Amino acid sequence: MSHSTLPGQPFIAYQNAELCMEDVPLADLVQQHGTPLFAYSKAGMLSALAAYQRGFAGRQVQICYAMKANSSLGVIQVFAQAGCGFDVVSLGEMTRVLAAGGQPERIIFSGVGKTRAEMRAALQAGIGCFNVESEAELDVLNQVALDMGLRAPVSIRVNPNVDPQTHPYISTGLKGNKFGIAHERVVHTYQRAAALPGLQVLGIDCHIGSQITQASPYLDAMDRMLDLVQAIEAAGVPIAHIDLGGGLGIDYHGETPPAADQLWAQLLAKLDARGFGQRHLMIEPGRSLVGNAGVCLTEVLYLKPGEQKNFMVVDAAMNDLPRPAMYQAYHQIVPLRQRPEPTQSWEVVGPICESGDWIGHDRALNAQPGDHLAVLSAGAYCMSMSSNYNTRNRAAEVLIDGKRAQVIRERESYTDQMRLEHLLDAS
Ligand SMILES: *Cc1c(COP(=O)(O)O)cnc(C)c1O
């Protein structure tokens, strides 16, 4: 029996020319549930988490899964059961965590635009910390907490002004960016926060970007954070925890990001060298916990060979897989059944009426209509960014655990899509 794994995809392999996730042949899933279909490997998620846990062995740390990467309830449950906290950016996300059995005190609430209603609900639930992004937000949170007779636990998101060397749309820690408090204002902002009776200052946080593939931006950010902690504490405000955010990249197409445990070995050495080794730590990884644990399965509908380009039209589209259209992102595309070497190159495109609806450019593939393909590294920022554009139903999702495959989201129906709409009254 032949067995060959794919680079960067330890839980996906060809067994006798059939692509399997853990012990489940993906063709069986397609037959049972149709396409487009997302499949996630539980072992893939837990092994990504284990790399962080190894890296932090013996330290005080709270790993908060940044669930905007994939906010499906079944995925949240996997991380809640593994002891993770959650980084949420909306009341909707907090509601999902609570529905999936996550603990409120392990929730941190990030985002530049929290509403009063969101603050009230999060205070009511008893979340662990608000990551505050502006001085104006401090004042509003203070007021909301006082009105409820509570003190809101806060951390202030600072902008360390380091270049994460990633795509500009997912770079968040530079000066010209809407996120966080500028370096020069940080000490002043902490003094203000500490003087507000409705707030309890707990920590400091940053998040410098996403799909970061080098250790150096993290090491620079950590240095600047520690400089700030020293300055803030010298000004009389103690800082209980340091939260370095998320952003670690994954291997989509030969990228070589540091492994989570190796990255943290370097960061912890820095913390130790600067005397912060015993500080309580938090991190907010998203993509690196789920990205390579997921695939999107799709059927080839039509081949349109042409003079300039050959088009392969598949039944997944930019509403299911928005990253290529949004960020020119690369996802590997492989067949579910291995065939002889391809001799032709294809533009893999979806059915949506937009030229931006492509999934892969110039891919060597040997597939006929009716064959199935797997779009790899589709666990993060795919389903959670999906839409109903062109009135397409959102895909179904399956979670694989060994030989077992469980549907964690049914395929949407047209009735589901129209449920909240009303036809005009007769006049
Ligand atoms: C998106 C986000 C994360 C997670 O980023 P990844 O690149 O998916 O790890 C963490 N923290 C904050 C504040 C975020 O906005």
The ligand as an SDF file (V2000), in Angstrom:
LIG
                    3D

 15 15  0  0  0  0  0  0  0  0999 V2000
   -6.8070   38.3540   13.6710 C   0  0  0  0  0  0  0  0  0  0  0  0
   -6.2350   38.5570   15.0190 C   0  0  0  0  0  0  0  0  0  0  0  0
   -5.4660   37.5540   15.6170 C   0  0  0  0  0  0  0  0  0  0  0  0
   -5.1220   36.2620   14.9160 C   0  0  0  0  0  0  0  0  0  0  0  0
   -4.3030   36.4310   13.8130 O   0  0  0  0  0  0  0  0  0  0  0  0
   -3.7130   35.1780   13.0180 P   0  0  0  0  0  0  0  0  0  0  0  0
   -2.8860   35.7610   11.9650 O   0  0  0  0  0  0  0  0  0  0  0  0
   -4.8840   34.4160   12.4900 O   0  0  0  0  0  0  0  0  0  0  0  0
   -2.9340   34.3620   14.0080 O   0  0  0  0  0  0  0  0  0  0  0  0
   -5.0160   37.7710   16.9000 C   0  0  0  0  0  0  0  0  0  0  0  0
   -5.2840   38.9260   17.5660 N   0  0  0  0  0  0  0  0  0  0  0  0
   -6.0100   39.9110   17.0130 C   0  0  0  0  0  0  0  0  0  0  0  0
   -6.2770   41.1400   17.7790 C   0  0  0  0  0  0  0  0  0  0  0  0
   -6.5090   39.7630   15.7280 C   0  0  0  0  0  0  0  0  0  0  0  0
   -7.2110   40.7550   15.1730 O   0  0  0  0  0  0  0  0  0  0  0  0
  1  2  1  0
  2  3  1  0
  2 14  2  0
  3  4  1  0
  3 10  2  0
  4  5  1  0
  5  6  1  0
  6  7  2  0
  6  8  1  0
  6  9  1  0
 10 11  1  0
 11 12  2  0
 12 13  1  0
 12 14  1  0
 14 15  1  0
M  END
$$$$
